[in-house]
Amino acid sequence: MQQPVTAPPIPERVRTLAATAAPTHVSLSGTARPAMPARGGVDGAGRPVLLVAPGDPLHGVRDEPVVTVDLSADRSLDGLELSRGLLKVQGWVQAVPADEARETAVAIAEHCPDEALFEAVESTGGPRLLRVDVGQVIYLTGPESGVLDAEEYLGAEPDPLMNDAERMLRHVNAAHRGQVENTLRSLLAAPVSRAWLWELDRFGATIRSGIEDPTLVRLPWPVPVTDAGSLEQALRCLLCHH
């Protein structure tokens, strides 16, 4: 019997994490300057977009310097922000074209709201929007780490069910934690005190037990699901049949 695919392909997984990640730091290659705090988000193509204020070393750039942008994808559990994955995107920084600036700001504001995004669109001499022409992406996602080149990264798409999956995950963790814990108890010999739905995608679900030294249990679907209704049904079966 063919074994189920347990997890998304790495490029899809990394693009999915990037889609909801926020920049934390940016560093300029070839300089001794330490990494600087970063603001902004990630556009629909997976490229980091930096919101840089006047006085920022990147504010006046014209020659597309090489930068590394650190992205962090986090999840909130019991009021704590816990890392799902860390990405380092290396590439060349360039101004977002004026005719794309508003669309870019709107896309970023969905996950990383910041009033200065629209100030960058509507004013001159104020904040600027700069995006990174991706060269490569270094990823660290739990036990997995590696490097994707630009073609692998930009050629992939985020999980098509990502938005529905995140909505379902938040609902389960808010209203059905007991069922999540019962599911995990049926699978583990060890006691389970606290558990959450940690990841949910078209290939399966991951349950997390514990905060500081967590246990992660991956539960693949028999076959990948293709729509939100099938994902909801698979999740319901997982929580109700254990």
C-alpha positions in Angstrom: 0.0 0.0 0.0 1.3 3.5 -0.9 2.2 5.5 2.2 0.5 8.9 2.5 2.5 12.1 1.9 3.1 13.3 5.4 4.1 16.9 4.8 4.2 19.6 2.2 7.2 19.8 -0.2 9.9 22.0 1.4 9.5 24.9 -1.1 5.7 25.0 -0.5 6.3 24.8 3.3 8.8 27.7 3.2 6.6 29.9 1.0 3.6 29.2 3.4 5.7 30.3 6.3 6.9 33.4 4.5 3.4 34.4 3.6 2.6 35.1 7.2 6.1 36.0 8.4 7.3 39.5 9.5 10.8 40.9 9.0 12.7 41.2 12.2 16.2 42.3 11.1 18.0 43.4 8.0 21.8 43.4 7.4 23.8 45.0 4.7 26.4 42.7 3.1 30.0 44.0 2.9 29.7 46.3 5.8 30.6 46.1 9.5 27.2 47.6 10.4 25.3 45.2 12.7 21.9 43.9 11.7 19.2 46.5 12.1 15.6 46.1 13.2 13.3 45.8 10.3 9.6 46.6 9.5 7.4 45.6 6.6 6.2 42.2 5.4 6.2 39.8 2.5 4.4 40.4 -0.8 2.3 38.0 -2.8 5.3 36.7 -4.7 7.2 35.8 -1.5 9.6 38.8 -1.6 10.4 40.6 1.6 9.3 44.2 1.5 11.0 46.7 3.9 9.3 49.8 5.3 12.3 52.2 5.8 12.0 55.6 7.5 14.0 58.7 6.8 17.4 58.4 8.5 17.5 54.6 8.0 20.7 53.6 6.2 18.6 52.0 3.4 16.3 55.0 2.9 18.4 56.6 0.2 19.7 53.5 -1.6 19.9 53.6 -5.4 22.4 50.9 -6.4 20.6 47.7 -5.2 22.9 46.6 -2.3 22.9 43.0 -1.2 21.0 42.5 2.0 19.9 39.6 4.3 16.4 39.9 5.7 15.4 37.8 8.7 11.8 36.7 8.7 10.0 35.1 11.6 6.8 33.2 11.4 5.2 32.9 14.8 2.1 31.4 16.4 0.4 32.7 19.6 -0.3 30.0 22.2 -1.6 30.9 25.6 -0.4 34.5 25.1 3.1 33.5 24.1 4.5 34.1 20.6 6.3 30.9 19.6 8.4 30.4 16.4 7.1 28.2 13.6 10.1 28.9 11.5 12.9 31.3 10.7 14.0 32.4 7.2 16.9 34.3 6.0 16.3 35.8 2.6 19.4 37.0 0.8 19.1 39.2 -2.3 19.3 42.7 -3.8 17.1 45.5 -2.4 15.3 47.8 -4.8 12.5 50.3 -4.6 8.9 49.0 -5.1 7.8 50.6 -8.4 5.3 53.5 -7.8 2.5 51.7 -9.8 2.8 48.7 -7.5 3.2 50.5 -4.2 -0.4 50.7 -3.1 -1.1 47.0 -4.0 2.0 46.0 -2.1 1.1 48.0 1.0 -2.4 46.5 1.1 -1.1 43.0 0.8 1.4 43.5 3.6 -1.0 45.3 5.9 -3.2 42.1 5.9 -0.6 40.3 8.0 1.7 43.1 9.3 -0.5 46.2 9.8 1.4 49.5 10.0 0.0 53.0 9.4 3.4 54.0 7.9 2.8 51.6 5.0 0.3 54.0 3.5 2.3 57.0 4.4 5.0 55.5 2.2 2.5 55.3 -0.7 0.9 58.7 -0.3 3.8 61.0 0.5 7.3 61.9 -0.8 10.3 62.3 1.5 8.7 60.1 4.1 9.0 56.3 4.6 9.9 54.2 1.5 8.9 50.6 0.4 11.9 48.5 -0.7 11.7 44.9 -1.8 14.2 42.2 -2.0 15.0 40.5 -5.4 15.5 37.0 -3.9 18.8 35.3 -4.4 18.4 32.4 -1.9 16.5 31.5 1.2 18.0 29.8 4.3 15.2 28.1 6.3 15.0 26.7 9.8 11.7 25.1 10.5 11.7 22.8 13.6 14.0 19.9 12.8 14.5 20.9 9.2 17.0 23.3 7.8 18.5 24.0 4.4 18.8 26.4 1.5 16.5 27.1 -1.4 17.7 29.0 -4.5 15.6 31.7 -6.0 14.1 29.4 -8.7 13.0 26.8 -6.1 11.6 29.4 -3.7 9.9 31.8 -6.2 8.6 28.8 -8.3 6.6 27.4 -5.4 3.3 28.6 -4.1 2.0 28.8 -0.5 -0.5 26.1 0.6 -3.6 27.0 -1.4 -5.7 26.3 1.7 -3.5 28.4 4.0 -6.1 31.1 4.9 -8.8 28.5 5.6 -6.4 26.3 7.6 -5.3 29.2 9.8 -8.9 30.1 10.5 -9.8 26.5 11.5 -6.7 26.2 13.6 -7.5 29.3 15.6 -11.0 28.1 16.1 -9.9 24.7 17.3 -7.3 26.1 19.7 -9.9 28.6 21.1 -12.8 26.2 21.5 -11.8 22.6 21.2 -8.5 22.2 23.1 -10.0 19.3 25.1 -10.5 17.3 21.9 -7.0 18.0 20.8 -5.6 16.7 24.1 -7.8 13.6 23.9 -6.6 12.9 20.4 -3.0 13.2 21.5 -3.6 11.0 24.6 -4.9 8.2 22.3 -1.6 8.3 20.4 1.0 8.7 23.1 1.9 6.5 26.0 3.1 9.5 28.0 0.8 11.8 29.9 -0.6 14.9 28.1 -1.2 18.1 30.1 -1.5 20.8 27.4 -1.8 20.4 23.7 -2.7 22.6 20.7 -3.2 22.2 17.0 0.2 23.6 15.8 0.1 23.2 12.0 -2.8 22.4 9.6 -2.4 22.1 5.8 -3.6 20.1 2.9 -1.3 17.2 3.7 -2.2 16.7 7.4 -2.1 18.2 10.9 0.6 18.7 13.6 -0.3 18.6 17.3 2.0 20.3 19.8 2.2 19.3 23.5 4.2 21.6 25.8 5.8 25.0 25.5 9.5 24.9 26.5 10.4 21.4 25.3 7.5 20.5 23.0 6.5 17.1 21.5 5.2 17.5 17.9 3.1 14.7 16.4 2.4 14.8 12.7 -0.8 13.2 11.5 -1.1 12.9 7.7 -4.4 12.7 5.8 -4.9 9.5 3.8 -4.7 11.6 0.7 -4.0 15.4 0.3 -7.2 17.4 0.5 -8.1 19.9 -2.2 -10.6 22.3 -0.8 -11.7 23.9 2.5 -14.7 21.6 3.0 -12.5 18.5 2.7 -10.0 20.0 5.1 -12.7 20.8 7.7 -14.0 17.2 7.3 -10.6 15.7 7.8 -10.0 17.8 10.9 -13.3 16.9 12.3 -12.6 13.2 11.8 -9.2 13.5 13.4 -10.6 15.2 16.6 -13.8 13.0 16.9 -12.5 9.5 16.1 -9.7 9.3 18.7 
